[in-house]
Amino acid sequence: MEYYEKLKAIREDQDMTQQEVAEALRTTRQQISKYENGTQLMTIGRLRELCRLYKVSSDYILGLPRGLDWPRE
């Protein structure tokens, strides 16, 4: 599942409309639609706002596996 498909699934799981998300983030419903359709990339700041709103991690939205062992030097 692509990250933008996950955005829509999370919103629907939270029983929120695109309009409700848009109002919470002070943007338009059309902008939320573009994020969910993958037609527009979002900023890291917007991703952070969505994570806070949905109470999920950015790793979850981006589909990163748990427990990644990042290279450390």
Phi and psi in radians as a Rosetta constraint file:
Dihedral C 1 N 2 CA 2 C 2 CIRCULARHARMONIC -1.259 0.35
Dihedral N 2 CA 2 C 2 N 3 CIRCULARHARMONIC 2.742 0.35
Dihedral C 2 N 3 CA 3 C 3 CIRCULARHARMONIC -1.026 0.35
Dihedral N 3 CA 3 C 3 N 4 CIRCULARHARMONIC -0.642 0.35
Dihedral C 3 N 4 CA 4 C 4 CIRCULARHARMONIC -1.245 0.35
Dihedral N 4 CA 4 C 4 N 5 CIRCULARHARMONIC -0.535 0.35
Dihedral C 4 N 5 CA 5 C 5 CIRCULARHARMONIC -1.206 0.35
Dihedral N 5 CA 5 C 5 N 6 CIRCULARHARMONIC -0.623 0.35
Dihedral C 5 N 6 CA 6 C 6 CIRCULARHARMONIC -1.156 0.35
Dihedral N 6 CA 6 C 6 N 7 CIRCULARHARMONIC -0.647 0.35
Dihedral C 6 N 7 CA 7 C 7 CIRCULARHARMONIC -0.996 0.35
Dihedral N 7 CA 7 C 7 N 8 CIRCULARHARMONIC -0.794 0.35
Dihedral C 7 N 8 CA 8 C 8 CIRCULARHARMONIC -1.145 0.35
Dihedral N 8 CA 8 C 8 N 9 CIRCULARHARMONIC -0.764 0.35
Dihedral C 8 N 9 CA 9 C 9 CIRCULARHARMONIC -1.084 0.35
Dihedral N 9 CA 9 C 9 N 10 CIRCULARHARMONIC -0.737 0.35
Dihedral C 9 N 10 CA 10 C 10 CIRCULARHARMONIC -1.109 0.35
Dihedral N 10 CA 10 C 10 N 11 CIRCULARHARMONIC -0.785 0.35
Dihedral C 10 N 11 CA 11 C 11 CIRCULARHARMONIC -1.040 0.35
Dihedral N 11 CA 11 C 11 N 12 CIRCULARHARMONIC -0.787 0.35
Dihedral C 11 N 12 CA 12 C 12 CIRCULARHARMONIC -1.160 0.35
Dihedral N 12 CA 12 C 12 N 13 CIRCULARHARMONIC -0.658 0.35
Dihedral C 12 N 13 CA 13 C 13 CIRCULARHARMONIC -1.088 0.35
Dihedral N 13 CA 13 C 13 N 14 CIRCULARHARMONIC -0.492 0.35
Dihedral C 13 N 14 CA 14 C 14 CIRCULARHARMONIC -1.583 0.35
Dihedral N 14 CA 14 C 14 N 15 CIRCULARHARMONIC 0.112 0.35
Dihedral C 14 N 15 CA 15 C 15 CIRCULARHARMONIC 0.953 0.35
Dihedral N 15 CA 15 C 15 N 16 CIRCULARHARMONIC 0.760 0.35
Dihedral C 15 N 16 CA 16 C 16 CIRCULARHARMONIC -1.988 0.35
Dihedral N 16 CA 16 C 16 N 17 CIRCULARHARMONIC 2.591 0.35
Dihedral C 16 N 17 CA 17 C 17 CIRCULARHARMONIC -1.607 0.35
Dihedral N 17 CA 17 C 17 N 18 CIRCULARHARMONIC 2.868 0.35
Dihedral C 17 N 18 CA 18 C 18 CIRCULARHARMONIC -1.053 0.35
Dihedral N 18 CA 18 C 18 N 19 CIRCULARHARMONIC -0.635 0.35
Dihedral C 18 N 19 CA 19 C 19 CIRCULARHARMONIC -1.107 0.35
Dihedral N 19 CA 19 C 19 N 20 CIRCULARHARMONIC -0.735 0.35
Dihedral C 19 N 20 CA 20 C 20 CIRCULARHARMONIC -1.115 0.35
Dihedral N 20 CA 20 C 20 N 21 CIRCULARHARMONIC -0.725 0.35
Dihedral C 20 N 21 CA 21 C 21 CIRCULARHARMONIC -1.128 0.35
Dihedral N 21 CA 21 C 21 N 22 CIRCULARHARMONIC -0.779 0.35
Dihedral C 21 N 22 CA 22 C 22 CIRCULARHARMONIC -1.025 0.35
Dihedral N 22 CA 22 C 22 N 23 CIRCULARHARMONIC -0.759 0.35
Dihedral C 22 N 23 CA 23 C 23 CIRCULARHARMONIC -1.146 0.35
Dihedral N 23 CA 23 C 23 N 24 CIRCULARHARMONIC -0.696 0.35
Dihedral C 23 N 24 CA 24 C 24 CIRCULARHARMONIC -1.128 0.35
Dihedral N 24 CA 24 C 24 N 25 CIRCULARHARMONIC -0.568 0.35
Dihedral C 24 N 25 CA 25 C 25 CIRCULARHARMONIC -1.724 0.35
Dihedral N 25 CA 25 C 25 N 26 CIRCULARHARMONIC 0.050 0.35
Dihedral C 25 N 26 CA 26 C 26 CIRCULARHARMONIC 0.983 0.35
Dihedral N 26 CA 26 C 26 N 27 CIRCULARHARMONIC 0.918 0.35
Dihedral C 26 N 27 CA 27 C 27 CIRCULARHARMONIC -2.454 0.35
Dihedral N 27 CA 27 C 27 N 28 CIRCULARHARMONIC -2.886 0.35
Dihedral C 27 N 28 CA 28 C 28 CIRCULARHARMONIC -1.815 0.35
Dihedral N 28 CA 28 C 28 N 29 CIRCULARHARMONIC 2.761 0.35
Dihedral C 28 N 29 CA 29 C 29 CIRCULARHARMONIC -1.078 0.35
Dihedral N 29 CA 29 C 29 N 30 CIRCULARHARMONIC -0.631 0.35
Dihedral C 29 N 30 CA 30 C 30 CIRCULARHARMONIC -1.089 0.35
Dihedral N 30 CA 30 C 30 N 31 CIRCULARHARMONIC -0.661 0.35
Dihedral C 30 N 31 CA 31 C 31 CIRCULARHARMONIC -1.133 0.35
Dihedral N 31 CA 31 C 31 N 32 CIRCULARHARMONIC -0.752 0.35
Dihedral C 31 N 32 CA 32 C 32 CIRCULARHARMONIC -1.103 0.35
Dihedral N 32 CA 32 C 32 N 33 CIRCULARHARMONIC -0.705 0.35
Dihedral C 32 N 33 CA 33 C 33 CIRCULARHARMONIC -1.047 0.35
Dihedral N 33 CA 33 C 33 N 34 CIRCULARHARMONIC -0.739 0.35
Dihedral C 33 N 34 CA 34 C 34 CIRCULARHARMONIC -1.107 0.35
Dihedral N 34 CA 34 C 34 N 35 CIRCULARHARMONIC -0.704 0.35
Dihedral C 34 N 35 CA 35 C 35 CIRCULARHARMONIC -1.082 0.35
Dihedral N 35 CA 35 C 35 N 36 CIRCULARHARMONIC -0.795 0.35
Dihedral C 35 N 36 CA 36 C 36 CIRCULARHARMONIC -1.253 0.35
Dihedral N 36 CA 36 C 36 N 37 CIRCULARHARMONIC -0.407 0.35
Dihedral C 36 N 37 CA 37 C 37 CIRCULARHARMONIC -1.628 0.35
Dihedral N 37 CA 37 C 37 N 38 CIRCULARHARMONIC -0.100 0.35
Dihedral C 37 N 38 CA 38 C 38 CIRCULARHARMONIC 1.297 0.35
Dihedral N 38 CA 38 C 38 N 39 CIRCULARHARMONIC 0.310 0.35
Dihedral C 38 N 39 CA 39 C 39 CIRCULARHARMONIC -1.558 0.35
Dihedral N 39 CA 39 C 39 N 40 CIRCULARHARMONIC -0.188 0.35
Dihedral C 39 N 40 CA 40 C 40 CIRCULARHARMONIC -2.500 0.35
Dihedral N 40 CA 40 C 40 N 41 CIRCULARHARMONIC 2.338 0.35
Dihedral C 40 N 41 CA 41 C 41 CIRCULARHARMONIC -1.362 0.35
Dihedral N 41 CA 41 C 41 N 42 CIRCULARHARMONIC 2.670 0.35
Dihedral C 41 N 42 CA 42 C 42 CIRCULARHARMONIC -1.887 0.35
Dihedral N 42 CA 42 C 42 N 43 CIRCULARHARMONIC 2.779 0.35
Dihedral C 42 N 43 CA 43 C 43 CIRCULARHARMONIC -1.355 0.35
Dihedral N 43 CA 43 C 43 N 44 CIRCULARHARMONIC 2.872 0.35
Dihedral C 43 N 44 CA 44 C 44 CIRCULARHARMONIC -1.097 0.35
Dihedral N 44 CA 44 C 44 N 45 CIRCULARHARMONIC -0.648 0.35
Dihedral C 44 N 45 CA 45 C 45 CIRCULARHARMONIC -1.062 0.35
Dihedral N 45 CA 45 C 45 N 46 CIRCULARHARMONIC -0.708 0.35
Dihedral C 45 N 46 CA 46 C 46 CIRCULARHARMONIC -1.202 0.35
Dihedral N 46 CA 46 C 46 N 47 CIRCULARHARMONIC -0.679 0.35
Dihedral C 46 N 47 CA 47 C 47 CIRCULARHARMONIC -1.065 0.35
Dihedral N 47 CA 47 C 47 N 48 CIRCULARHARMONIC -0.740 0.35
Dihedral C 47 N 48 CA 48 C 48 CIRCULARHARMONIC -1.064 0.35
Dihedral N 48 CA 48 C 48 N 49 CIRCULARHARMONIC -0.757 0.35
Dihedral C 48 N 49 CA 49 C 49 CIRCULARHARMONIC -1.070 0.35
Dihedral N 49 CA 49 C 49 N 50 CIRCULARHARMONIC -0.742 0.35
Dihedral C 49 N 50 CA 50 C 50 CIRCULARHARMONIC -1.136 0.35
Dihedral N 50 CA 50 C 50 N 51 CIRCULARHARMONIC -0.696 0.35
Dihedral C 50 N 51 CA 51 C 51 CIRCULARHARMONIC -1.055 0.35
Dihedral N 51 CA 51 C 51 N 52 CIRCULARHARMONIC -0.765 0.35
Dihedral C 51 N 52 CA 52 C 52 CIRCULARHARMONIC -1.139 0.35
Dihedral N 52 CA 52 C 52 N 53 CIRCULARHARMONIC -0.754 0.35
Dihedral C 52 N 53 CA 53 C 53 CIRCULARHARMONIC -1.094 0.35
Dihedral N 53 CA 53 C 53 N 54 CIRCULARHARMONIC -0.815 0.35
Dihedral C 53 N 54 CA 54 C 54 CIRCULARHARMONIC -1.509 0.35
Dihedral N 54 CA 54 C 54 N 55 CIRCULARHARMONIC -0.178 0.35
Dihedral C 54 N 55 CA 55 C 55 CIRCULARHARMONIC 1.038 0.35
Dihedral N 55 CA 55 C 55 N 56 CIRCULARHARMONIC 0.851 0.35
Dihedral C 55 N 56 CA 56 C 56 CIRCULARHARMONIC -2.341 0.35
Dihedral N 56 CA 56 C 56 N 57 CIRCULARHARMONIC 2.861 0.35
Dihedral C 56 N 57 CA 57 C 57 CIRCULARHARMONIC -1.498 0.35
Dihedral N 57 CA 57 C 57 N 58 CIRCULARHARMONIC 2.777 0.35
Dihedral C 57 N 58 CA 58 C 58 CIRCULARHARMONIC -1.173 0.35
Dihedral N 58 CA 58 C 58 N 59 CIRCULARHARMONIC -0.571 0.35
Dihedral C 58 N 59 CA 59 C 59 CIRCULARHARMONIC -1.015 0.35
Dihedral N 59 CA 59 C 59 N 60 CIRCULARHARMONIC -0.718 0.35
Dihedral C 59 N 60 CA 60 C 60 CIRCULARHARMONIC -1.113 0.35
Dihedral N 60 CA 60 C 60 N 61 CIRCULARHARMONIC -0.838 0.35
Dihedral C 60 N 61 CA 61 C 61 CIRCULARHARMONIC -1.075 0.35
Dihedral N 61 CA 61 C 61 N 62 CIRCULARHARMONIC -0.730 0.35
Dihedral C 61 N 62 CA 62 C 62 CIRCULARHARMONIC -1.392 0.35
Dihedral N 62 CA 62 C 62 N 63 CIRCULARHARMONIC -0.129 0.35
Dihedral C 62 N 63 CA 63 C 63 CIRCULARHARMONIC 1.343 0.35
Dihedral N 63 CA 63 C 63 N 64 CIRCULARHARMONIC 0.424 0.35
Dihedral C 63 N 64 CA 64 C 64 CIRCULARHARMONIC -1.386 0.35
Dihedral N 64 CA 64 C 64 N 65 CIRCULARHARMONIC 2.466 0.35
Dihedral C 64 N 65 CA 65 C 65 CIRCULARHARMONIC -1.211 0.35
Dihedral N 65 CA 65 C 65 N 66 CIRCULARHARMONIC 2.699 0.35
Dihedral C 65 N 66 CA 66 C 66 CIRCULARHARMONIC -1.250 0.35
Dihedral N 66 CA 66 C 66 N 67 CIRCULARHARMONIC 2.647 0.35
Dihedral C 66 N 67 CA 67 C 67 CIRCULARHARMONIC 1.170 0.35
Dihedral N 67 CA 67 C 67 N 68 CIRCULARHARMONIC 0.575 0.35
Dihedral C 67 N 68 CA 68 C 68 CIRCULARHARMONIC -1.082 0.35
Dihedral N 68 CA 68 C 68 N 69 CIRCULARHARMONIC 2.366 0.35
Dihedral C 68 N 69 CA 69 C 69 CIRCULARHARMONIC -1.704 0.35
Dihedral N 69 CA 69 C 69 N 70 CIRCULARHARMONIC 1.570 0.35
Dihedral C 69 N 70 CA 70 C 70 CIRCULARHARMONIC -1.164 0.35
Dihedral N 70 CA 70 C 70 N 71 CIRCULARHARMONIC 2.508 0.35
Dihedral C 70 N 71 CA 71 C 71 CIRCULARHARMONIC -1.068 0.35
Dihedral N 71 CA 71 C 71 N 72 CIRCULARHARMONIC 2.274 0.35
Dihedral C 71 N 72 CA 72 C 72 CIRCULARHARMONIC -2.117 0.35
Dihedral N 72 CA 72 C 72 N 73 CIRCULARHARMONIC 2.405 0.35
